[in-house]
Amino acid sequence: MPNGFMGEFLGTTILILLGNGTVANVLLKKSKGYASGWIVITAGWGFAVLCGALIALSAGSAAHLNPAVTLAFYAAGSFPADQIVTYLTAQFCGAFFGSVLVYLSYLSHWKETESCDDKLAVFCTIPAIRNLPANAVTEITGTFVLVLIIIALSSKAVLASGVSGPLMVGLLVWVIGLSLGGPTGYAINPARDLAPRFAHALLPISGKGSSQWSYALVPLIAPVIGGLIAVGVAKSIAMI
C-alpha cells in the first residue's frame, strides 16, 4: 500500500546518510577517504539522490525528498495540498535521522578532527565566502535548475523516451554540485540543511563549535524561491 510519509522519510534518511556520509568520509580526520576532494563529495551526493529516490518510490511516495520540490509541484498544480504537511514532516524527520546515523557511523572521528567548520560541513552547508545576497542567488539558481529539469523529466515527451527519472535526477544533482556548488556547498534542499543543522546543535559532538544559525535562512528560503521560479518558467513555455 502506498505510504507517502514512510517513503519520504526513508528516502530522505538514505539521501542524508549517504550524502553527508560522503562529506564525513572526505572531511573527518583518519577516515579512509580523508581529503579525497570535491569530486568525491559531488559524486556521493548524486548517487545518494538516486538511492534515496529508489527507496522512496518503492515505498509508495513521489520521491520528492526535498520541500522545495514538494512546494514547486504543488504550485504547478500537480501535487495535492492535503499531502504537503505529510511530505514536509517526513523529509525533515528523515534528514534529522539520517544525520544521527552519520554521527554514529563516524563516532571515532569527531575527536580526531580539529576544524569546527569541517565538523559542521558534515551536517549542513557553509558558504565559501559569506555574502548573504550572493549566497541566496547561488541557492536560488541551483534549485531553479534542479526543479526545472525535474519538471522536464516529468513531461510526457521525456517519459515517452524511457529515460530513468531517478538516475537522471542523481546525475543532475552531481552536475549542479560540480558547476554551482562552490560558493555555498549547494543545499538546494531546505530539509537537507535545516534538520541536519539541528542535529549538529543537539548531538554531543566533540569540539563542534557554532551551528552558524545566522546563515540558516539562506538554504531554508532560497531553494523554495528557486523552485517557484522554475515552475513559473515551465508554465510560461508550456512545459506543464
C-alpha positions as CSV (number, residue, x, y, z in Angstrom):
1,M,0.0,0.0,0.0
2,P,1.5,3.4,-0.9
3,N,2.7,5.3,2.1
4,G,3.8,8.9,1.4
5,F,5.2,9.5,4.9
6,M,7.3,6.4,5.1
7,G,8.5,6.8,1.5
8,E,9.7,10.3,2.0
9,F,11.1,9.5,5.5
10,L,13.1,6.5,4.4
11,G,14.2,8.1,1.1
12,T,15.4,11.3,2.8
13,T,17.1,9.2,5.5
14,I,19.1,7.4,2.9
15,L,19.8,10.6,1.0
16,I,21.3,12.3,4.0
17,L,23.1,9.1,5.3
18,L,24.9,8.6,2.0
19,G,25.3,12.3,1.1
20,N,26.5,13.6,4.4
21,G,28.3,10.3,4.9
22,T,30.4,11.1,1.9
23,V,31.2,14.5,3.3
24,A,32.2,12.9,6.6
25,N,34.4,10.4,4.8
26,V,36.2,13.3,3.0
27,L,36.5,15.8,5.8
28,L,36.9,13.9,9.1
29,K,40.5,13.0,10.1
30,K,41.7,9.4,9.9
31,S,38.8,8.4,7.7
32,K,39.9,6.1,4.7
33,G,38.5,8.7,2.3
34,Y,40.1,11.7,4.1
35,A,41.0,14.7,1.8
36,S,39.7,12.9,-1.4
37,G,38.1,16.1,-2.6
38,W,35.2,17.8,-4.1
39,I,34.6,15.4,-7.0
40,V,34.0,12.6,-4.4
41,I,31.6,14.7,-2.4
42,T,29.5,15.8,-5.5
43,A,29.5,12.2,-6.9
44,G,28.4,10.9,-3.5
45,W,25.6,13.3,-3.3
46,G,24.4,12.4,-6.8
47,F,24.3,8.7,-6.1
48,A,22.7,9.5,-2.7
49,V,19.8,11.1,-4.5
50,L,19.5,8.1,-6.8
51,C,19.4,5.7,-3.9
52,G,17.0,7.8,-1.8
53,A,14.6,8.2,-4.7
54,L,14.5,4.5,-5.4
55,I,13.7,3.7,-1.8
56,A,11.0,6.4,-1.7
57,L,9.4,5.2,-4.9
58,S,9.4,1.6,-3.8
59,A,7.7,2.6,-0.5
60,G,5.0,4.5,-2.4
61,S,5.9,8.2,-2.2
62,A,6.6,10.5,-5.1
63,A,10.3,10.7,-4.1
64,H,10.5,14.4,-3.7
65,L,12.9,14.2,-0.8
66,N,13.0,18.0,-0.8
67,P,10.5,20.6,0.5
68,A,11.4,22.9,-2.4
69,V,10.3,20.2,-4.9
70,T,7.1,19.4,-3.0
71,L,6.1,23.1,-2.9
72,A,7.1,23.6,-6.5
73,F,4.9,20.7,-7.6
74,Y,2.0,22.0,-5.5
75,A,2.4,25.4,-7.2
76,A,2.4,23.7,-10.6
77,G,-0.9,22.1,-9.7
78,S,0.4,18.5,-9.7
79,F,0.6,17.8,-6.0
80,P,-2.4,17.8,-3.6
81,A,-2.5,20.4,-0.8
82,D,-3.5,17.8,1.8
83,Q,-0.2,15.9,1.4
84,I,2.1,18.9,1.8
85,V,2.4,18.7,5.6
86,T,2.9,14.9,5.5
87,Y,5.7,15.2,2.9
88,L,7.5,18.1,4.6
89,T,7.3,16.5,8.0
90,A,8.7,13.2,6.6
91,Q,11.5,15.0,4.8
92,F,12.7,16.9,7.9
93,C,12.4,13.9,10.1
94,G,14.3,11.7,7.7
95,A,17.0,14.4,7.3
96,F,17.5,14.5,11.1
97,F,17.5,10.8,11.5
98,G,20.0,10.4,8.6
99,S,22.3,12.9,10.3
100,V,22.2,11.0,13.5
101,L,23.2,7.8,11.6
102,V,26.2,9.7,10.1
103,Y,27.2,10.9,13.5
104,L,27.1,7.4,14.9
105,S,28.9,5.9,11.8
106,Y,31.8,8.2,12.3
107,L,31.8,8.2,16.1
108,S,35.5,7.7,16.5
109,H,36.5,10.5,14.1
110,W,34.9,13.7,15.6
111,K,37.6,13.9,18.3
112,E,40.3,13.4,15.8
113,T,39.2,16.4,13.7
114,E,40.3,19.8,14.9
115,S,38.3,22.0,12.5
116,C,34.9,23.1,13.7
117,D,33.9,24.1,10.2
118,D,34.7,20.6,8.8
119,K,32.5,19.1,11.5
120,L,29.7,21.4,10.7
121,A,30.0,20.8,7.0
122,V,29.3,17.1,7.6
123,F,25.8,18.2,8.6
124,C,24.9,21.4,6.7
125,T,26.2,23.9,4.2
126,I,28.7,26.7,4.9
127,P,29.4,29.4,2.2
128,A,33.0,29.7,0.9
129,I,32.6,33.5,1.2
130,R,29.8,34.7,3.4
131,N,27.8,37.2,1.5
132,L,24.1,36.5,2.1
133,P,22.6,38.1,-1.0
134,A,25.2,36.5,-3.3
135,N,24.8,33.1,-1.4
136,A,21.0,33.4,-1.8
137,V,21.4,34.0,-5.6
138,T,23.5,30.8,-5.9
139,E,21.0,28.7,-4.0
140,I,18.1,30.1,-6.0
141,T,19.9,29.4,-9.2
142,G,20.9,25.9,-8.2
143,T,17.4,25.0,-7.1
144,F,15.9,26.6,-10.2
145,V,18.0,24.3,-12.4
146,L,17.1,21.3,-10.2
147,V,13.3,21.9,-10.3
148,L,13.1,22.9,-13.9
149,I,14.9,19.8,-15.1
150,I,12.8,17.6,-12.8
151,I,9.7,19.1,-14.4
152,A,11.2,18.3,-17.8
153,L,11.9,14.8,-16.7
154,S,8.3,14.5,-15.7
155,S,7.0,15.7,-19.0
156,K,5.2,13.3,-21.4
157,A,7.8,13.7,-24.1
158,V,10.7,12.7,-21.8
159,L,8.7,9.9,-20.1
160,A,7.9,8.5,-23.5
161,S,11.7,8.3,-24.3
162,G,12.1,5.8,-21.5
163,V,14.7,7.9,-19.6
164,S,15.1,6.7,-16.0
165,G,13.9,9.6,-13.7
166,P,15.9,8.7,-10.5
167,L,19.1,8.2,-12.4
168,M,18.8,11.4,-14.3
169,V,18.0,13.4,-11.1
170,G,21.1,11.9,-9.5
171,L,23.2,13.0,-12.4
172,L,21.6,16.4,-12.3
173,V,22.5,16.8,-8.6
174,W,26.0,15.8,-9.4
175,V,26.4,18.4,-12.2
176,I,24.8,21.1,-10.0
177,G,27.4,20.3,-7.4
178,L,30.2,20.4,-9.9
179,S,29.0,23.7,-11.5
180,L,27.2,25.7,-8.8
181,G,28.3,24.0,-5.6
182,G,31.5,26.0,-5.0
183,P,30.1,29.2,-3.4
184,T,27.6,27.7,-0.9
185,G,28.0,23.9,-0.8
186,Y,24.7,23.7,-2.7
187,A,22.0,22.9,-0.2
188,I,19.2,23.2,-2.9
189,N,17.0,21.5,-0.3
190,P,15.7,23.1,2.9
191,A,15.4,19.8,4.7
192,R,18.9,18.7,3.8
193,D,20.3,21.8,5.5
194,L,17.9,22.7,8.4
195,A,17.3,19.3,10.0
196,P,21.0,18.3,10.0
197,R,21.9,21.7,11.4
198,F,19.6,20.9,14.3
199,A,21.3,17.5,14.7
200,H,24.7,19.3,14.8
201,A,23.3,21.6,17.5
202,L,21.9,18.8,19.6
203,L,24.4,15.9,19.3
204,P,27.3,15.6,21.7
205,I,30.0,16.2,19.0
206,S,33.5,16.7,20.5
207,G,34.7,20.3,19.9
208,K,31.9,21.1,17.4
209,G,31.7,24.9,17.7
210,S,28.8,27.0,16.4
211,S,26.0,25.7,14.2
212,Q,26.0,29.1,12.4
213,W,22.3,29.8,12.6
214,S,22.9,33.3,11.2
215,Y,23.3,31.7,7.8
216,A,20.5,29.1,8.1
217,L,17.8,31.2,6.5
218,V,19.6,31.2,3.1
219,P,19.5,27.4,2.5
220,L,16.0,27.3,4.0
221,I,14.3,30.0,1.9
222,A,16.3,30.4,-1.3
223,P,15.7,26.9,-2.6
224,V,11.9,27.4,-2.3
225,I,12.2,30.7,-4.3
226,G,14.3,28.9,-6.9
227,G,11.8,26.1,-7.2
228,L,8.8,28.5,-7.6
229,I,10.7,30.5,-10.3
230,A,11.3,27.2,-12.1
231,V,7.6,26.5,-12.0
232,G,6.8,30.0,-13.4
233,V,9.3,29.5,-16.3
234,A,7.9,26.0,-17.0
235,K,4.4,27.3,-17.2
236,S,5.4,30.2,-19.4
237,I,6.9,27.8,-22.0
238,A,4.0,25.3,-21.7
239,M,6.3,22.6,-20.2
240,I,3.5,21.9,-17.7
